[in-house]
Amino acid sequence: MTGWLSGKRARIEGACPAIVAAFEAAGATIVEEGEVDIWVHVARPPAIRAAHMLSHEEWRASLDAGLDRPFLGAKDFAGRCRARGEGGAILFIGAPEQALGADQAAAAGALGNLTKTLGVEWARDGIRVNAIMTHETGETLGHLAAYLVSDYAAYVTGAVMGIGLDD
């Protein structure tokens, strides 16, 4: 199969059928383990709770899911890329900052800043880091994700993009 992502192996952590479909349609192989060229983290948003009702445990769980796990996974992926002397593409998928409450806003804001920082810091190693912040789960998200991890977007790193909902 030929396509934007032909010959690329991708790991997608978190559920997003639209990204899987777009990657496969573009020629990528989705894998659960082993060496990959592309690593995607899809953050599952927490239940919406008013800030004054959040326990410390709920606050920490949101930051863990929306910031800590993406960072630690990206760090591991980048280390593997460096060890084999190859670049790669990292893509974070999360909800917009203002959408789901104080805990999600904190995690999303920090993830946006982390994306920009890692995008600059890891560019010298050929590792691109981008993020899409959206509630969108359909084809638009899948196509944008496939583009951002493709060689066509080889010059894009540290970008935080948002998209609206599909109709």
C-alpha positions as CSV (number, residue, x, y, z in Angstrom):
1,M,0.0,0.0,0.0
2,T,1.3,3.5,-0.8
3,G,0.4,6.6,1.1
4,W,1.6,9.4,3.3
5,L,2.6,6.9,6.1
6,S,3.8,3.9,4.0
7,G,6.4,1.9,5.8
8,K,5.8,3.7,9.1
9,R,4.9,1.9,12.3
10,A,2.7,3.7,14.9
11,R,1.6,3.1,18.4
12,I,-1.5,4.8,19.6
13,E,-2.1,4.9,23.3
14,G,-5.8,5.6,24.1
15,A,-8.8,5.1,22.0
16,C,-9.5,7.0,18.8
17,P,-10.8,4.9,15.9
18,A,-10.7,7.9,13.5
19,I,-6.9,8.2,14.0
20,V,-6.4,4.4,13.5
21,A,-8.5,4.5,10.3
22,A,-6.7,7.5,8.9
23,F,-3.2,6.1,9.7
24,E,-4.1,2.7,8.2
25,A,-5.6,4.4,5.1
26,A,-2.3,6.4,4.7
27,G,-0.3,3.2,4.8
28,A,0.9,3.0,8.5
29,T,1.0,-0.2,10.5
30,I,-0.5,0.1,13.9
31,V,1.4,-1.9,16.5
32,E,1.0,-2.7,20.2
33,E,4.7,-3.2,21.0
34,G,8.2,-3.1,19.4
35,E,10.0,-0.2,17.7
36,V,7.8,2.5,16.1
37,D,8.3,5.7,14.1
38,I,5.2,7.4,15.5
39,W,3.8,7.6,19.0
40,V,0.4,9.1,19.7
41,H,-1.2,9.7,23.1
42,V,-4.9,10.2,23.3
43,A,-5.9,11.6,26.7
44,R,-9.3,10.5,27.9
45,P,-11.0,13.5,29.6
46,P,-12.1,13.0,33.2
47,A,-15.6,13.6,34.4
48,I,-16.4,17.2,34.7
49,R,-16.5,18.4,38.3
50,A,-16.6,21.9,39.7
51,A,-13.2,23.0,41.0
52,H,-14.5,23.4,44.6
53,M,-15.7,19.8,44.5
54,L,-12.4,18.2,43.3
55,S,-10.5,16.2,45.8
56,H,-6.7,16.2,45.8
57,E,-6.8,12.6,44.4
58,E,-9.1,13.7,41.5
59,W,-6.9,16.7,40.7
60,R,-3.8,14.5,40.7
61,A,-5.5,11.8,38.5
62,S,-6.4,14.4,35.9
63,L,-2.9,15.7,35.8
64,D,-1.5,12.2,35.6
65,A,-3.8,11.3,32.7
66,G,-3.5,14.6,30.9
67,L,0.1,15.5,31.5
68,D,2.3,13.0,33.3
69,R,1.4,10.0,31.1
70,P,1.9,11.8,27.8
71,F,5.3,13.2,29.0
72,L,6.6,9.9,30.3
73,G,5.5,8.1,27.2
74,A,7.0,10.7,24.9
75,K,10.3,10.7,26.9
76,D,10.5,6.9,26.5
77,F,9.7,7.1,22.8
78,A,12.3,9.8,22.3
79,G,14.9,7.8,24.2
80,R,14.3,4.8,21.9
81,C,14.6,7.1,18.8
82,R,17.9,8.5,20.0
83,A,19.2,5.0,20.8
84,R,18.7,3.8,17.3
85,G,19.8,7.1,15.8
86,E,16.5,7.9,14.1
87,G,13.9,10.7,14.4
88,G,10.3,10.2,15.0
89,A,6.9,11.9,15.5
90,I,5.0,12.4,18.7
91,L,1.4,13.6,18.7
92,F,-0.7,14.4,21.8
93,I,-4.5,14.5,21.6
94,G,-6.4,16.3,24.3
95,A,-9.4,18.4,25.1
96,P,-9.3,22.2,24.8
97,E,-8.2,24.0,28.0
98,Q,-11.5,25.8,28.7
99,A,-13.8,22.9,28.1
100,L,-13.9,20.5,31.0
101,G,-13.1,22.2,34.3
102,A,-10.2,23.4,36.3
103,D,-8.3,20.1,36.4
104,Q,-8.6,19.5,32.7
105,A,-7.7,23.2,32.0
106,A,-4.5,22.8,34.1
107,A,-3.5,19.6,32.3
108,A,-4.3,20.9,28.8
109,G,-2.5,24.2,29.4
110,A,0.5,22.4,30.7
111,L,0.4,19.9,27.8
112,G,0.3,22.8,25.3
113,N,3.4,24.4,26.9
114,L,5.1,21.0,27.1
115,T,4.5,20.4,23.4
116,K,6.1,23.7,22.5
117,T,9.1,23.1,24.7
118,L,9.7,19.5,23.6
119,G,9.2,20.5,20.0
120,V,12.1,22.9,20.2
121,E,14.3,20.8,22.5
122,W,13.9,17.5,20.6
123,A,14.0,18.9,17.1
124,R,17.8,18.6,17.1
125,D,17.3,14.8,17.4
126,G,14.8,14.8,14.5
127,I,11.9,14.1,16.9
128,R,8.8,16.2,16.2
129,V,6.3,16.9,18.9
130,N,2.8,18.4,18.2
131,A,-0.6,18.4,19.8
132,I,-4.2,18.6,18.7
133,M,-6.6,20.0,21.4
134,T,-10.2,19.2,20.4
135,H,-13.5,17.4,21.3
136,E,-13.6,16.2,17.7
137,T,-13.4,12.4,17.3
138,G,-14.2,12.0,13.6
139,E,-12.5,12.1,10.2
140,T,-11.2,15.6,10.6
141,L,-9.2,14.6,13.6
142,G,-7.9,11.5,11.9
143,H,-6.8,13.3,8.8
144,L,-5.1,16.1,10.7
145,A,-3.3,13.6,12.9
146,A,-2.1,11.6,9.9
147,Y,-0.8,14.8,8.3
148,L,1.1,16.0,11.4
149,V,3.0,12.7,11.8
150,S,3.7,12.4,8.0
151,D,6.9,13.5,6.2
152,Y,4.7,16.2,4.6
153,A,4.7,18.0,8.0
154,A,8.5,17.4,8.6
155,Y,8.9,21.1,9.3
156,V,6.1,21.3,11.9
157,T,7.1,20.8,15.5
158,G,5.9,22.4,18.7
159,A,2.5,23.2,17.2
160,V,-0.6,23.1,19.3
161,M,-3.7,23.1,17.0
162,G,-7.4,23.1,17.7
163,I,-10.2,21.9,15.5
164,G,-14.0,22.3,15.8
165,L,-16.5,19.5,15.9
166,D,-17.5,17.7,12.7
167,D,-21.1,18.3,11.7
